[in-house]
């Protein structure tokens, strides 16, 4: 089974099984990783904001305009920021590494 690693805000890594077809948000929830996901993956908030390791970022599909709009609301936005609900696990992403930001901002309306 593919794996991925979540790095918590203190820098502690946690490798987990990452079933194909699940989003990073779903994988986090499956393993009790602390990502809120207030809108449950409906692309209506930025609480599943993750910072993708630079080595992996170029392998992701380009974010949609809707995702970019939600990312604009994210706390601690970086060049490799993405929404966890929009990254779906594939064989090519086996080994993906993402860091959880120090805080999130729920701007869900």
OpenMM code with the backbone's topology and positions (N, CA, C; nanometers):
from openmm import Vec3, app, unit

residues = "UNK UNK UNK UNK UNK UNK UNK UNK UNK UNK UNK UNK UNK UNK UNK UNK UNK UNK UNK UNK UNK UNK UNK UNK UNK UNK UNK UNK UNK UNK UNK UNK UNK UNK UNK UNK UNK UNK UNK UNK UNK UNK UNK UNK UNK UNK UNK UNK UNK UNK UNK UNK UNK UNK UNK UNK UNK UNK UNK UNK UNK UNK UNK UNK UNK UNK UNK UNK UNK UNK UNK UNK UNK UNK UNK UNK UNK UNK UNK UNK UNK UNK UNK UNK UNK UNK UNK UNK UNK UNK UNK UNK UNK UNK UNK UNK UNK UNK UNK UNK UNK UNK UNK UNK UNK UNK UNK UNK UNK".split()
positions = [
    Vec3(0.0849, -0.1187, 0.0000),
    Vec3(0.0000, 0.0000, 0.0000),
    Vec3(0.0891, 0.1246, 0.0000),
    Vec3(0.0480, 0.2269, -0.0742),
    Vec3(0.1245, 0.3529, -0.0731),
    Vec3(0.1290, 0.4122, 0.0677),
    Vec3(0.2312, 0.4900, 0.0906),
    Vec3(0.2498, 0.5574, 0.2192),
    Vec3(0.2599, 0.7078, 0.1953),
    Vec3(0.2349, 0.7839, 0.2992),
    Vec3(0.2625, 0.9267, 0.2973),
    Vec3(0.3025, 0.9679, 0.4383),
    Vec3(0.3663, 1.0842, 0.4474),
    Vec3(0.4130, 1.1327, 0.5772),
    Vec3(0.3528, 1.2695, 0.6057),
    Vec3(0.2946, 1.2819, 0.7249),
    Vec3(0.2481, 1.4101, 0.7765),
    Vec3(0.3531, 1.4590, 0.8753),
    Vec3(0.3923, 1.5849, 0.8638),
    Vec3(0.4836, 1.6445, 0.9606),
    Vec3(0.4046, 1.7466, 1.0406),
    Vec3(0.3984, 1.7262, 1.1720),
    Vec3(0.3167, 1.8161, 1.2534),
    Vec3(0.3868, 1.9519, 1.2680),
    Vec3(0.3154, 2.0519, 1.3211),
    Vec3(0.3734, 2.1869, 1.3306),
    Vec3(0.5024, 2.1944, 1.4121),
    Vec3(0.5283, 2.0947, 1.4971),
    Vec3(0.6521, 2.0921, 1.5753),
    Vec3(0.7657, 2.0205, 1.5020),
    Vec3(0.7354, 1.9701, 1.3797),
    Vec3(0.8384, 1.9045, 1.3004),
    Vec3(0.8476, 1.7540, 1.3181),
    Vec3(0.7499, 1.6943, 1.3862),
    Vec3(0.7515, 1.5505, 1.4108),
    Vec3(0.6823, 1.4775, 1.2946),
    Vec3(0.7557, 1.3885, 1.2239),
    Vec3(0.6953, 1.3162, 1.1116),
    Vec3(0.6133, 1.1959, 1.1578),
    Vec3(0.5113, 1.1624, 1.0791),
    Vec3(0.4294, 1.0433, 1.1050),
    Vec3(0.3936, 0.9803, 0.9712),
    Vec3(0.4496, 0.8633, 0.9440),
    Vec3(0.4189, 0.7929, 0.8200),
    Vec3(0.2934, 0.7089, 0.8395),
    Vec3(0.2040, 0.7131, 0.7396),
    Vec3(0.0778, 0.6395, 0.7464),
    Vec3(0.0514, 0.5705, 0.6133),
    Vec3(-0.0356, 0.4677, 0.6168),
    Vec3(-0.0844, 0.4076, 0.4937),
    Vec3(-0.1719, 0.5091, 0.4229),
    Vec3(-0.1592, 0.5156, 0.2897),
    Vec3(-0.2325, 0.6152, 0.2114),
    Vec3(-0.3060, 0.5452, 0.0974),
    Vec3(-0.4275, 0.4944, 0.1240),
    Vec3(-0.4997, 0.4209, 0.0208),
    Vec3(-0.5222, 0.5030, -0.1060),
    Vec3(-0.5035, 0.4383, -0.2192),
    Vec3(-0.5253, 0.5033, -0.3478),
    Vec3(-0.6689, 0.5543, -0.3575),
    Vec3(-0.6844, 0.6721, -0.4160),
    Vec3(-0.8174, 0.7284, -0.4374),
    Vec3(-0.8698, 0.8129, -0.3232),
    Vec3(-0.8035, 0.8083, -0.2065),
    Vec3(-0.8456, 0.8934, -0.0958),
    Vec3(-0.7699, 1.0251, -0.1016),
    Vec3(-0.8330, 1.1309, -0.0547),
    Vec3(-0.7648, 1.2609, -0.0490),
    Vec3(-0.6739, 1.2648, 0.0739),
    Vec3(-0.5805, 1.3577, 0.0732),
    Vec3(-0.4927, 1.3772, 0.1891),
    Vec3(-0.5771, 1.4057, 0.3137),
    Vec3(-0.6844, 1.4819, 0.2987),
    Vec3(-0.7742, 1.5092, 0.4115),
    Vec3(-0.8356, 1.3798, 0.4646),
    Vec3(-0.8864, 1.2951, 0.3754),
    Vec3(-0.9471, 1.1679, 0.4169),
    Vec3(-0.8438, 1.0764, 0.4833),
    Vec3(-0.7237, 1.0747, 0.4294),
    Vec3(-0.6171, 0.9928, 0.4873),
    Vec3(-0.5838, 1.0432, 0.6275),
    Vec3(-0.5755, 1.1754, 0.6434),
    Vec3(-0.5482, 1.2336, 0.7750),
    Vec3(-0.6549, 1.1918, 0.8761),
    Vec3(-0.7809, 1.2052, 0.8381),
    Vec3(-0.8898, 1.1698, 0.9295),
    Vec3(-0.8878, 1.0209, 0.9625),
    Vec3(-0.8571, 0.9369, 0.8641),
    Vec3(-0.8511, 0.7912, 0.8844),
    Vec3(-0.7479, 0.7550, 0.9908),
    Vec3(-0.6402, 0.8340, 1.0007),
    Vec3(-0.5316, 0.8036, 1.0932),
    Vec3(-0.5263, 0.8972, 1.2139),
    Vec3(-0.6303, 0.9772, 1.2339),
    Vec3(-0.6348, 1.0650, 1.3504),
    Vec3(-0.5356, 1.1797, 1.3463),
    Vec3(-0.4939, 1.2186, 1.2248),
    Vec3(-0.4038, 1.3332, 1.2099),
    Vec3(-0.4876, 1.4598, 1.2254),
    Vec3(-0.4339, 1.5585, 1.2942),
    Vec3(-0.5089, 1.6783, 1.3315),
    Vec3(-0.5216, 1.7793, 1.2166),
    Vec3(-0.6115, 1.7488, 1.1220),
    Vec3(-0.6498, 1.8433, 1.0170),
    Vec3(-0.8009, 1.8591, 1.0283),
    Vec3(-0.8468, 1.9835, 1.0357),
    Vec3(-0.9891, 2.0059, 1.0612),
    Vec3(-1.0777, 1.9648, 0.9436),
    Vec3(-1.0637, 2.0294, 0.8292),
    Vec3(-1.1522, 1.9987, 0.7168),
    Vec3(-1.2963, 2.0377, 0.7463),
    Vec3(-1.3187, 2.1615, 0.7906),
    Vec3(-1.4503, 2.2077, 0.8353),
    Vec3(-1.5600, 2.1889, 0.7308),
    Vec3(-1.5269, 2.2041, 0.6028),
    Vec3(-1.6302, 2.1924, 0.4982),
    Vec3(-1.6412, 2.0508, 0.4441),
    Vec3(-1.5692, 1.9574, 0.5063),
    Vec3(-1.5728, 1.8157, 0.4692),
    Vec3(-1.5323, 1.7920, 0.3235),
    Vec3(-1.4384, 1.8708, 0.2752),
    Vec3(-1.3857, 1.8494, 0.1409),
    Vec3(-1.4664, 1.9094, 0.0291),
    Vec3(-1.5570, 2.0029, 0.0607),
    Vec3(-1.6418, 2.0620, -0.0436),
    Vec3(-1.5822, 2.1889, -0.1038),
    Vec3(-1.4568, 2.2182, -0.0728),
    Vec3(-1.3849, 2.3328, -0.1274),
    Vec3(-1.4512, 2.4652, -0.0888),
    Vec3(-1.4941, 2.4711, 0.0397),
    Vec3(-1.5602, 2.5919, 0.0888),
    Vec3(-1.4877, 2.6534, 0.2083),
    Vec3(-1.3664, 2.6044, 0.2390),
    Vec3(-1.2879, 2.6609, 0.3478),
    Vec3(-1.1405, 2.6321, 0.3210),
    Vec3(-1.0547, 2.6755, 0.4134),
    Vec3(-0.9111, 2.6498, 0.3972),
    Vec3(-0.8536, 2.5732, 0.5161),
    Vec3(-0.9389, 2.5049, 0.5924),
    Vec3(-0.8925, 2.4410, 0.7159),
    Vec3(-0.8184, 2.3092, 0.6922),
    Vec3(-0.8103, 2.2612, 0.5688),
    Vec3(-0.7297, 2.1424, 0.5398),
    Vec3(-0.6011, 2.1817, 0.4674),
    Vec3(-0.5619, 2.3087, 0.4835),
    Vec3(-0.4383, 2.3603, 0.4244),
    Vec3(-0.3190, 2.2768, 0.4707),
    Vec3(-0.2396, 2.2310, 0.3737),
    Vec3(-0.1139, 2.1624, 0.4026),
    Vec3(-0.0038, 2.2263, 0.3192),
    Vec3(0.1180, 2.2104, 0.3643),
    Vec3(0.2344, 2.2596, 0.2906),
    Vec3(0.3051, 2.1376, 0.2336),
    Vec3(0.3031, 2.1269, 0.1022),
    Vec3(0.3583, 2.0109, 0.0340),
    Vec3(0.5101, 2.0254, 0.0243),
    Vec3(0.5804, 1.9180, 0.0561),
    Vec3(0.7256, 1.9172, 0.0418),
    Vec3(0.7616, 1.9581, -0.1018),
    Vec3(0.8588, 2.0460, -0.1163),
    Vec3(0.8942, 2.1012, -0.2475),
    Vec3(0.9253, 1.9929, -0.3502),
    Vec3(0.9854, 1.8827, -0.3080),
    Vec3(1.0192, 1.7748, -0.4004),
    Vec3(0.8944, 1.7081, -0.4580),
    Vec3(0.7835, 1.7159, -0.3887),
    Vec3(0.6582, 1.6540, -0.4326),
    Vec3(0.5651, 1.7517, -0.5032),
    Vec3(0.5803, 1.8801, -0.4750),
    Vec3(0.4849, 1.9797, -0.5230),
    Vec3(0.4678, 1.9756, -0.6752),
    Vec3(0.5770, 1.9619, -0.7480),
    Vec3(0.5699, 1.9648, -0.8946),
    Vec3(0.4994, 1.8418, -0.9523),
    Vec3(0.4803, 1.7382, -0.8715),
    Vec3(0.4128, 1.6177, -0.9183),
    Vec3(0.2603, 1.6259, -0.9050),
    Vec3(0.2124, 1.7283, -0.8361),
    Vec3(0.0680, 1.7440, -0.8176),
    Vec3(0.0050, 1.8114, -0.9385),
    Vec3(-0.1230, 1.7836, -0.9586),
    Vec3(-0.1969, 1.8550, -1.0623),
    Vec3(-0.2069, 2.0021, -1.0221),
    Vec3(-0.2186, 2.0882, -1.1204),
    Vec3(-0.2324, 2.2311, -1.0959),
    Vec3(-0.3624, 2.2577, -1.0192),
    Vec3(-0.3580, 2.3431, -0.9171),
    Vec3(-0.4813, 2.3716, -0.8429),
    Vec3(-0.5830, 2.4450, -0.9300),
    Vec3(-0.7093, 2.4192, -0.9026),
    Vec3(-0.8159, 2.4888, -0.9739),
    Vec3(-0.8251, 2.6322, -0.9239),
    Vec3(-0.8966, 2.7146, -0.9961),
    Vec3(-0.9172, 2.8533, -0.9536),
    Vec3(-0.9906, 2.8568, -0.8191),
    Vec3(-1.0868, 2.7662, -0.8007),
    Vec3(-1.1604, 2.7608, -0.6738),
    Vec3(-1.0666, 2.7278, -0.5573),
    Vec3(-0.9749, 2.6334, -0.5798),
    Vec3(-0.8801, 2.5997, -0.4737),
    Vec3(-0.7889, 2.7184, -0.4442),
    Vec3(-0.7414, 2.7849, -0.5480),
    Vec3(-0.6554, 2.9013, -0.5275),
    Vec3(-0.7277, 3.0108, -0.4496),
    Vec3(-0.8569, 3.0301, -0.4781),
    Vec3(-0.9355, 3.1292, -0.4043),
    Vec3(-0.9424, 3.0942, -0.2553),
    Vec3(-0.9623, 2.9657, -0.2234),
    Vec3(-0.9681, 2.9235, -0.0833),
    Vec3(-0.8302, 2.9325, -0.0184),
    Vec3(-0.7254, 2.9003, -0.0935),
    Vec3(-0.5899, 2.9101, -0.0387),
    Vec3(-0.5555, 3.0533, -0.0001),
    Vec3(-0.6117, 3.1496, -0.0727),
    Vec3(-0.5872, 3.2901, -0.0387),
    Vec3(-0.6305, 3.3221, 0.1046),
    Vec3(-0.7207, 3.2423, 0.1592),
    Vec3(-0.7711, 3.2636, 0.2950),
    Vec3(-0.6919, 3.1866, 0.4004),
    Vec3(-0.5990, 3.1022, 0.3560),
    Vec3(-0.5261, 3.0145, 0.4486),
    Vec3(-0.4249, 3.0920, 0.5311),
    Vec3(-0.4084, 3.0492, 0.6545),
    Vec3(-0.3085, 3.1047, 0.7450),
    Vec3(-0.1722, 3.0471, 0.7075),
    Vec3(-0.0700, 3.1309, 0.6991),
    Vec3(0.0649, 3.0827, 0.6742),
    Vec3(0.0876, 3.0275, 0.5346),
    Vec3(0.0235, 3.0874, 0.4367),
    Vec3(0.0334, 3.0416, 0.2981),
    Vec3(0.1783, 3.0420, 0.2505),
    Vec3(0.2168, 2.9360, 0.1773),
    Vec3(0.3515, 2.9263, 0.1203),
    Vec3(0.3405, 2.8973, -0.0293),
    Vec3(0.4548, 2.8964, -0.0947),
    Vec3(0.4595, 2.8686, -0.2381),
    Vec3(0.4101, 2.7270, -0.2700),
    Vec3(0.4233, 2.6351, -0.1743),
    Vec3(0.3815, 2.4965, -0.1985),
    Vec3(0.2564, 2.4584, -0.1187),
    Vec3(0.1772, 2.5568, -0.0811),
    Vec3(0.0524, 2.5305, -0.0088),
    Vec3(-0.0523, 2.4708, -0.1016),
    Vec3(-0.1273, 2.3760, -0.0480),
    Vec3(-0.2418, 2.3174, -0.1189),
    Vec3(-0.3480, 2.2823, -0.0150),
    Vec3(-0.4675, 2.2544, -0.0628),
    Vec3(-0.5742, 2.2055, 0.0249),
    Vec3(-0.5707, 2.0532, 0.0224),
    Vec3(-0.5686, 1.9934, 0.1405),
    Vec3(-0.5613, 1.8480, 0.1504),
    Vec3(-0.6765, 1.7762, 0.0830),
    Vec3(-0.7920, 1.8407, 0.0766),
    Vec3(-0.9079, 1.7768, 0.0134),
    Vec3(-0.8927, 1.7673, -0.1378),
    Vec3(-0.7975, 1.8404, -0.1936),
    Vec3(-0.7813, 1.8445, -0.3388),
    Vec3(-0.6630, 1.7601, -0.3887),
    Vec3(-0.5896, 1.6979, -0.2983),
    Vec3(-0.4794, 1.6096, -0.3369),
    Vec3(-0.5275, 1.4661, -0.3180),
    Vec3(-0.5439, 1.3942, -0.4285),
    Vec3(-0.5928, 1.2568, -0.4236),
    Vec3(-0.4743, 1.1619, -0.4433),
    Vec3(-0.4647, 1.0631, -0.3561),
    Vec3(-0.3517, 0.9702, -0.3581),
    Vec3(-0.3522, 0.8843, -0.4840),
    Vec3(-0.2370, 0.8789, -0.5484),
    Vec3(-0.2145, 0.7935, -0.6656),
    Vec3(-0.0839, 0.7169, -0.6422),
    Vec3(-0.0567, 0.6179, -0.7264),
    Vec3(0.0703, 0.5443, -0.7182),
    Vec3(0.1878, 0.6405, -0.7279),
    Vec3(0.1748, 0.7420, -0.8147),
    Vec3(0.2835, 0.8376, -0.8364),
    Vec3(0.3136, 0.9196, -0.7113),
    Vec3(0.2176, 0.9285, -0.6192),
    Vec3(0.2377, 1.0077, -0.4970),
    Vec3(0.2804, 0.9227, -0.3775),
    Vec3(0.3112, 0.7944, -0.4001),
    Vec3(0.3591, 0.7077, -0.2924),
    Vec3(0.4835, 0.7709, -0.2312),
    Vec3(0.4769, 0.8019, -0.1009),
    Vec3(0.5875, 0.8669, -0.0320),
    Vec3(0.5668, 1.0154, -0.0097),
    Vec3(0.4533, 1.0697, -0.0551),
    Vec3(0.4212, 1.2120, -0.0404),
    Vec3(0.4472, 1.2604, 0.1021),
    Vec3(0.5023, 1.3818, 0.1122),
    Vec3(0.5293, 1.4424, 0.2429),
    Vec3(0.4603, 1.5789, 0.2478),
    Vec3(0.3787, 1.5991, 0.3520),
    Vec3(0.3137, 1.7283, 0.3725),
    Vec3(0.3341, 1.7717, 0.5175),
    Vec3(0.3440, 1.9035, 0.5367),
    Vec3(0.3577, 1.9607, 0.6700),
    Vec3(0.2287, 2.0317, 0.7069),
    Vec3(0.1865, 2.0143, 0.8304),
    Vec3(0.0673, 2.0828, 0.8794),
    Vec3(0.1082, 2.2225, 0.9253),
    Vec3(0.0331, 2.3253, 0.8861),
    Vec3(0.0673, 2.4613, 0.9297),
    Vec3(0.0451, 2.4772, 1.0796),
    Vec3(0.1059, 2.5805, 1.1358),
    Vec3(0.0969, 2.6054, 1.2798),
    Vec3(-0.0457, 2.6387, 1.3236),
    Vec3(-0.1275, 2.6917, 1.2316),
    Vec3(-0.2654, 2.7279, 1.2646),
    Vec3(-0.3485, 2.7223, 1.1375),
    Vec3(-0.4796, 2.7235, 1.1536),
    Vec3(-0.5706, 2.7329, 1.0383),
    Vec3(-0.6677, 2.8461, 1.0641),
    Vec3(-0.7288, 2.8905, 0.9576),
    Vec3(-0.8276, 2.9974, 0.9674),
    Vec3(-0.9546, 2.9461, 0.9011),
    Vec3(-1.0633, 2.9418, 0.9756),
    Vec3(-1.1894, 2.8961, 0.9191),
    Vec3(-1.2684, 3.0178, 0.8730),
    Vec3(-1.2633, 3.0419, 0.7419),
    Vec3(-1.3358, 3.1539, 0.6833),
    Vec3(-1.4598, 3.1048, 0.6119),
    Vec3(-1.5070, 2.9893, 0.6516),
    Vec3(-1.6259, 2.9313, 0.5899),
    Vec3(-1.7447, 3.0224, 0.6156),
    Vec3(-1.8189, 3.0504, 0.5100),
    Vec3(-1.9295, 3.1423, 0.5252),
    Vec3(-2.0556, 3.0708, 0.5256),
] * unit.nanometer
topology = app.Topology()
chain = topology.addChain("A")
for resn in residues:
    res = topology.addResidue(resn, chain)
    for name in ("N", "CA", "C"):
        topology.addAtom(name, app.Element.getBySymbol(name[0]), res)
